[in-house]
Amino acid sequence: PNPPQMQGKYCLWDEVDYPSLTEDVTVNYTCYDSVDSLTSNVSHNIEVEVSSPEADLDYIFKDLQITATLSGGRVKKLYKNDYIINTNGYNKDIAGTYRVGLAYNNKEIFINIKVNKITDYVTAVLGSDKGYLNEGLPTIFANTTVPGTIKFDDNQTLVIGTSAYDWTFTPQDINKYEVIHGKSEVSI
C-alpha cells in the first residue's frame, strides 16, 4: 500500500511526558514522521540523553505517559503496562546510542537513548603537598569507589616553588567511566 498522505504536522503519538526525570536526563522530543513503506505505519522519534547509573530502562520509563490518537479520533493515555518495549540490545553500562522501540496496537514509537560515560567520580589526594627534585612528586591516591589507577603524568619538569602537576585516573571499566585528567598543586 501507498504511505498515507500527510498534511502539516501529524502525530500518531501526540504527546510524551517525563514528569519524574532529573536534570541529569535531557529529553528532546521531536515529532517527525517515519513511514514504513510496506505497512504504512507511521513512527515517531524521541531523543533521550542520560548519564549512568541513572540509565536503566525502568528509570527512563518510570511515569512515562504517552497520549495517542487512535482510529476514529479517540484519545488514549498509555502507561508502561500498555505498550511493549523492544530493548534492541540496550545496555546502561556501555556508553553509546540505543534505539529502543515502544509498540502499541501495531503502532511504534522509537526512543533514541544516548548513554554518556560518567565523568564526575574521582578526586586526587596527595600523600604530601611537598615533592623533591631528587625524589620526584609525592604519592597520589584516588578518592573514589570506582576501581582503577591514578598516577602523575610522565615527563613533567619539576620546578622549585609551588606548581600544578598533571595526573590521570584510568578506570578499569572504560565503557562506563571516562578517563579523568586533573591537576594537583605540589611544592618542590
KELOBA-868074 format. One record per atom (N, C-alpha, C): x, y, z; residue in three letters. Coordinates in steps of 0.001 Angstrom, whole numbers, padded with zeros to 6 digits, always signed. Layout:
BEGIN
XYZALA
...
END
This chain:
BEGIN
+000825-001208+000000PRO
+000000+000000+000000PRO
+000856+001254+000000PRO
+000287+002317-000476ASN
+000997+003588-000503ASN
+001023+004208+000895ASN
+002103+004915+001221PRO
+002133+005618+002515PRO
+000999+006617+002608PRO
+000487+006857+003822PRO
-000617+007816+003967PRO
-000178+009222+003599PRO
-001088+009990+003072GLN
-000798+011384+002753GLN
-000868+012203+004040GLN
+000128+013039+004255MET
+000170+013835+005477MET
+000178+015311+005135MET
-000627+016048+005836GLN
-000677+017491+005641GLN
-000272+018149+006954GLN
+000788+018938+006906GLY
+001247+019619+008104GLY
+001813+018637+009109GLY
+001698+018963+010374LYS
+002249+018143+011441LYS
+001219+017107+011866LYS
+001548+015844+011702TYR
+000639+014772+012061TYR
+001339+013855+013046TYR
+000797+013726+014238CYS
+001429+012898+015250CYS
+000523+011739+015613CYS
+000992+010537+015301LEU
+000251+009353+015719LEU
+000305+009223+017233LEU
+001476+009533+017770TRP
+001656+009593+019220TRP
+001823+011077+019539TRP
+000808+011670+020127ASP
+000742+013124+020167ASP
+001630+013770+021222ASP
+001805+013101+022340GLU
+002474+013796+023438GLU
+003178+012788+024330GLU
+004351+013141+024796VAL
+005088+012278+025719VAL
+005539+013129+026904VAL
+005233+012665+028105ASP
+005598+013401+029312ASP
+006585+012589+030143ASP
+007629+013255+030651TYR
+008604+012638+031540TYR
+008605+013401+032858TYR
+007572+013243+033685PRO
+007486+014097+034876PRO
+008497+013776+035958PRO
+009101+012572+035950SER
+009928+012175+037093SER
+011427+012246+036830SER
+011842+012672+035657LEU
+013261+012648+035350LEU
+013989+013825+035999LEU
+015275+013625+036316THR
+016068+014657+036962THR
+016796+015495+035917THR
+017567+016473+036390GLU
+018292+017323+035445GLU
+019411+016572+034735GLU
+019731+015359+035220ASP
+020748+014552+034544ASP
+020233+013958+033239ASP
+018934+014035+033028VAL
+018340+013446+031826VAL
+017814+014550+030932VAL
+018300+014588+029714THR
+017834+015567+028747THR
+016887+014876+027767THR
+015699+015433+027578VAL
+014736+014862+026646VAL
+014452+015875+025549VAL
+014745+015503+024324ASN
+014392+016332+023180ASN
+013329+015594+022386ASN
+012096+016064+022439TYR
+011006+015398+021739TYR
+010769+016076+020398TYR
+010918+015321+019351THR
+010639+015846+018025THR
+009627+014941+017353THR
+008611+015535+016803CYS
+007570+014755+016147CYS
+007833+014745+014650CYS
+008701+013862+014211TYR
+008905+013735+012776TYR
+008500+012338+012355TYR
+007971+012236+011158ASP
+007337+011006+010714ASP
+008304+010101+009972ASP
+008191+008816+010255SER
+008925+007799+009531SER
+007896+006773+009079SER
+007698+006643+007786VAL
+006628+005806+007258VAL
+007199+004493+006742VAL
+006657+003375+007244ASP
+007050+002056+006754ASP
+006392+001837+005401ASP
+007193+001637+004359SER
+006650+001544+003005SER
+005791+000291+002806SER
+005977-000730+003630LEU
+005196-001954+003475LEU
+003877-001911+004243LEU
+003916-001382+005461THR
+002722-001408+006308THR
+002021-000063+006392THR
+002678+000986+005931SER
+002168+002360+006036SER
+002087+002832+007482SER
+002677+002070+008410ASN
+002686+002532+009802ASN
+003580+003760+009926ASN
+003131+004695+010752VAL
+003881+005923+010964VAL
+004602+005828+012307VAL
+005916+006053+012291SER
+006697+006011+013527SER
+007148+007414+013896SER
+007319+007639+015179HIS
+007793+008933+015658HIS
+008984+008705+016576HIS
+009757+009732+016766ASN
+011042+009570+017431ASN
+011212+010533+018592ASN
+011829+010030+019656ILE
+012157+010838+020825ILE
+013644+010650+021099ILE
+014311+011726+021480GLU
+015718+011639+021868GLU
+015814+011791+023383GLU
+016510+010868+024032VAL
+016730+010934+025474VAL
+018223+010803+025725VAL
+018782+011720+026479GLU
+020208+011645+026806GLU
+020352+011424+028301GLU
+021065+010371+028682VAL
+021175+010014+030089VAL
+022631+009782+030458VAL
+022922+009931+031748SER
+024241+009602+032281SER
+024087+008422+033226SER
+024908+007402+033065SER
+024888+006276+034001SER
+025166+006839+035402SER
+024696+006213+036486PRO
+023969+004948+036510PRO
+022462+005121+036442PRO
+021964+006316+036117GLU
+020525+006569+036069GLU
+019913+006106+034749GLU
+020631+005257+034020ALA
+020226+004989+032651ALA
+019438+003699+032463ALA
+018976+003073+033553ASP
+018222+001839+033358ASP
+016833+002162+032810ASP
+016274+001218+032064LEU
+015005+001476+031386LEU
+013871+001715+032372LEU
+013884+001023+033514ASP
+012828+001252+034499ASP
+012817+002707+034944ASP
+014006+003301+035078TYR
+014090+004706+035472TYR
+013617+005610+034348TYR
+014079+005331+033134ILE
+013732+006188+032000ILE
+012232+006158+031733ILE
+011618+004971+031854PHE
+010202+004851+031531PHE
+009294+004988+032746PHE
+009882+005291+033921LYS
+009055+005494+035104LYS
+008143+006697+034876LYS
+006854+006495+035063ASP
+005859+007557+034902ASP
+005796+008092+033475ASP
+006421+007387+032514LEU
+006281+007811+031121LEU
+004821+007717+030723LEU
+004312+008772+030150GLN
+002918+008781+029706GLN
+002859+009244+028264GLN
+002200+008455+027435ILE
+002046+008803+026030ILE
+000571+009028+025750ILE
+000256+010121+025097THR
-001111+010366+024651THR
-001181+010029+023172THR
-001965+009017+022836ALA
-002037+008548+021454ALA
-003416+008817+020868ALA
-003432+009260+019637THR
-004685+009400+018904THR
-004940+008105+018145THR
-006031+007441+018456LEU
-006348+006168+017832LEU
-007327+006376+016678LEU
-007699+005266+016025SER
-008642+005366+014906SER
-009954+005967+015390SER
-010558+006744+014537GLY
-011813+007393+014881GLY
-011635+008626+015738GLY
-010383+009051+015920GLY
-010129+010270+016682GLY
-010148+010087+018178GLY
-010297+008842+018653ARG
-010289+008615+020098ARG
-008894+008860+020664ARG
-008844+009364+021874VAL
-007569+009645+022530VAL
-007421+008708+023718VAL
-006237+008105+023829LYS
-005972+007188+024942LYS
-004633+007543+025576LYS
-004595+007555+026902LYS
-003333+007754+027622LYS
-002731+006383+027886LYS
-001473+006227+027466LEU
-000791+004946+027616LEU
+000243+005040+028735LEU
+000318+003965+029515TYR
+001315+003875+030568TYR
+002192+002657+030312TYR
+003152+002417+031206LYS
+004171+001404+030964LYS
+003579+000030+030656LYS
+002499-000342+031311ASN
+001920-001667+031092ASN
+001110-001760+029805ASN
+000908-000639+029121ASP
+000096-000643+027904ASP
+000897-000959+026647ASP
+002189-000766+026676TYR
+002977-000959+025463TYR
+004112-001953+025713TYR
+004619-002508+024636ILE
+005716-003479+024693ILE
+007014-002751+024394ILE
+008050-003021+025192ILE
+009358-002398+024984ILE
+010279-003379+024267ILE
+010815-002960+023132ASN
+011834-003725+022426ASN
+013175-003064+022727ASN
+013987-003705+023578THR
+015201-003055+024084THR
+016295-002914+023030THR
+016294-003749+022009ASN
+017295-003666+020929ASN
+018727-003616+021455ASN
+019026-004468+022458GLY
+020395-004576+022947GLY
+020839-003474+023885GLY
+019890-002709+024422TYR
+020238-001610+025327TYR
+021055-002106+026514TYR
+022139-001404+026833ASN
+022987-001746+027982ASN
+023424-000453+028654ASN
+022918-000199+029851LYS
+023207+001058+030542LYS
+024671+001194+030923LYS
+025416+000079+030938ASP
+026809+000111+031375ASP
+027793+000331+030235ASP
+027311+000448+029022ILE
+028186+000702+027882ILE
+027704+001965+027180ILE
+028557+002984+027157ALA
+028181+004250+026535ALA
+027902+004035+025046ALA
+026939+004782+024544GLY
+026578+004679+023131GLY
+025147+005112+022942GLY
+024634+004987+021729THR
+023251+005357+021420THR
+022474+004107+021057THR
+021330+003929+021702TYR
+020497+002748+021505TYR
+019121+003181+021002TYR
+018553+002397+020106ARG
+017230+002686+019544ARG
+016229+001715+020158ARG
+015500+002198+021145VAL
+014540+001375+021867VAL
+013149+001638+021299VAL
+012423+000575+020992GLY
+011091+000730+020398GLY
+009987+000465+021402GLY
+008936+001261+021323LEU
+007731+001038+022114LEU
+006603+000733+021139LEU
+005957-000411+021324ALA
+004908-000833+020390ALA
+003561-000906+021101ALA
+002527-000414+020416TYR
+001165-000497+020940TYR
+000201-000590+019759TYR
-000579-001663+019722ASN
-001646-001780+018736ASN
-001121-001563+017306ASN
+000009-002240+016983ASN
+000639-002141+015655ASN
+001181-000757+015335ASN
+001340+000062+016341LYS
+001962+001373+016145LYS
+003256+001373+016955LYS
+004226+002138+016540GLU
+005514+002108+017215GLU
+006096+003506+017342GLU
+006734+003728+018468ILE
+007469+004965+018682ILE
+008888+004569+019069ILE
+009866+005324+018605PHE
+011259+004995+018903PHE
+011842+006027+019854PHE
+012582+005530+020837ILE
+013304+006408+021746ILE
+014792+006137+021551ILE
+015487+007123+021049ASN
+016932+007006+020891ASN
+017590+007438+022199ASN
+018149+006468+022910ILE
+018719+006736+024228ILE
+020235+006804+024102ILE
+020790+007962+024424LYS
+022235+008137+024403LYS
+022760+008008+025830LYS
+023581+007001+026065VAL
+024177+006780+027378VAL
+025559+007417+027389VAL
+025748+008394+028257ASN
+027043+009063+028391ASN
+027887+008371+029460ASN
+029196+008447+029316LYS
+030079+007934+030351LYS
+030010+008848+031580LYS
+030215+008259+032753ILE
+030246+009040+033991ILE
+031574+009793+034057ILE
+031498+011080+034383THR
+032707+011903+034380THR
+033079+012460+035755THR
+032122+012622+036647ASP
+032402+013284+037934ASP
+032404+012246+039043ASP
+033514+011521+039192TYR
+033504+010412+040146TYR
+034809+010238+040912TYR
+035799+011103+040690VAL
+037080+010897+041357VAL
+037743+012230+041680VAL
+038417+012275+042836THR
+039287+013397+043183THR
+040634+012817+043612THR
+041671+013629+043515ALA
+043015+013177+043873ALA
+043351+013619+045284ALA
+044031+012741+046012VAL
+044513+013048+047360VAL
+046019+012785+047366VAL
+046786+013774+047839LEU
+048241+013631+047884LEU
+048696+013125+049240LEU
+049716+012237+049232GLY
+050299+011780+050479GLY
+051022+012903+051202GLY
+051458+013903+050431SER
+052131+015086+050975SER
+051970+016194+049949SER
+052032+017431+050406ASP
+051953+018543+049445ASP
+053346+018984+049006ASP
+054358+018181+049375LYS
+055743+018524+049020LYS
+056345+017429+048148LYS
+057204+017860+047213GLY
+057998+016944+046410GLY
+059437+017430+046418GLY
+060357+016600+045931TYR
+061767+016954+045963TYR
+062397+016671+044610TYR
+063332+017561+044213LEU
+063965+017423+042903LEU
+064603+016044+042724LEU
+065208+015507+043788ASN
+065900+014220+043647ASN
+064989+013019+043897ASN
+063766+013263+044409GLU
+062856+012148+044704GLU
+061594+012161+043851GLU
+061292+013286+043270GLY
+060099+013355+042424GLY
+058859+013805+043168GLY
+057730+013609+042550LEU
+056440+014046+043100LEU
+055987+013093+044208LEU
+055133+013570+045116PRO
+054678+012717+046218PRO
+053726+011623+045722PRO
+053402+010710+046611THR
+052428+009661+046299THR
+051056+010286+046107THR
+050315+009765+045114ILE
+048972+010274+044835ILE
+047982+009125+044965ILE
+046814+009417+045561PHE
+045757+008422+045761PHE
+044466+008916+045104PHE
+043632+007963+044708ALA
+042337+008307+044122ALA
+041250+008198+045182ALA
+040492+009265+045362ASN
+039350+009255+046270ASN
+038113+008908+045445ASN
+037791+007614+045354THR
+036674+007144+044547THR
+036350+005703+044925THR
+035141+005280+044627THR
+034764+003872+044807THR
+034920+003093+043507THR
+035333+003765+042450VAL
+035482+003127+041143VAL
+036874+002504+041038VAL
+036985+001216+040733PRO
+038303+000595+040576PRO
+039069+001215+039404PRO
+040365+001426+039620GLY
+041198+001996+038569GLY
+042538+002411+039148GLY
+043338+003083+038340THR
+044673+003518+038782THR
+044840+005013+038535THR
+045548+005655+039468ILE
+045856+007079+039324ILE
+047363+007257+039397ILE
+047892+008155+038588LYS
+049332+008449+038659LYS
+049585+009818+038054LYS
+050673+010425+038490PHE
+051094+011661+037850PHE
+051543+011345+036432PHE
+051246+012254+035514ASP
+051643+012046+034125ASP
+053163+012045+033991ASP
+053646+011287+033024ASP
+055090+011196+032781ASP
+055628+012485+032159ASP
+056938+012618+032226ASN
+057673+013687+031529ASN
+057277+015090+031963ASN
+056980+015266+033252GLN
+056719+016604+033775GLN
+058000+017145+034421GLN
+058304+018373+034126THR
+059508+019002+034671THR
+059196+019591+036041THR
+059968+019182+037047LEU
+059780+019712+038394LEU
+060429+021089+038491LEU
+059679+022034+039035VAL
+060141+023417+039156VAL
+060105+023806+040628VAL
+061210+024400+041110ILE
+061240+024826+042514ILE
+060147+025871+042744ILE
+059408+025663+043833GLY
+058261+026516+044129GLY
+056985+025678+044054GLY
+055838+026352+044097THR
+054553+025652+044036THR
+054017+025702+042615THR
+053727+024524+042072SER
+053196+024420+040706SER
+052115+023338+040662SER
+051276+023410+039623ALA
+050243+022386+039404ALA
+050818+021320+038476ALA
+050675+020056+038889TYR
+051176+018929+038103TYR
+050001+018045+037665TYR
+050111+017550+036442ASP
+049011+016789+035836ASP
+048988+015342+036323ASP
+047769+014825+036514TRP
+047584+013417+036841TRP
+046455+012834+035997TRP
+046421+011515+035919THR
+045394+010818+035146THR
+044861+009638+035950THR
+043530+009533+036002PHE
+042891+008347+036583PHE
+042306+007527+035445PHE
+042714+006267+035364THR
+042197+005364+034329THR
+041328+004302+034997THR
+040022+004319+034750PRO
+039138+003333+035376PRO
+039311+001962+034736PRO
+038993+000918+035490GLN
+039023-000426+034915GLN
+037943-000566+033844GLN
+036778+000015+034112ASP
+035650-000091+033178ASP
+035583+001180+032331ASP
+036265+001165+031190ILE
+036280+002365+030340ILE
+035043+002474+029469ILE
+034173+001460+029490ASN
+032908+001555+028765ASN
+031886+002388+029526ASN
+032032+002453+030844LYS
+031060+003168+031676LYS
+031611+004478+032220LYS
+032934+004520+032458TYR
+033552+005693+033081TYR
+034559+006343+032142TYR
+034577+007667+032148GLU
+035540+008426+031363GLU
+036898+008419+032065GLU
+037983+008397+031280VAL
+039311+008617+031835VAL
+039372+010066+032318VAL
+039830+010277+033543ILE
+039801+011618+034143ILE
+041224+012192+034231ILE
+041350+013429+033817HIS
+042621+014170+033927HIS
+042425+015315+034912HIS
+043445+015559+035738GLY
+043344+016649+036695GLY
+044706+017232+037016GLY
+044724+018200+037905LYS
+045966+018863+038341LYS
+045953+018954+039861LYS
+047105+018790+040447SER
+047268+018980+041889SER
+048492+019838+042140SER
+048382+020749+043111GLU
+049496+021633+043434GLU
+050483+020957+044383GLU
+051759+021061+044035VAL
+052831+020477+044830VAL
+053943+021529+044981VAL
+054485+021598+046181SER
+055643+022489+046421SER
+056923+021676+046308SER
+057852+022146+045491ILE
+059141+021467+045291ILE
+060217+022246+046043ILE
END
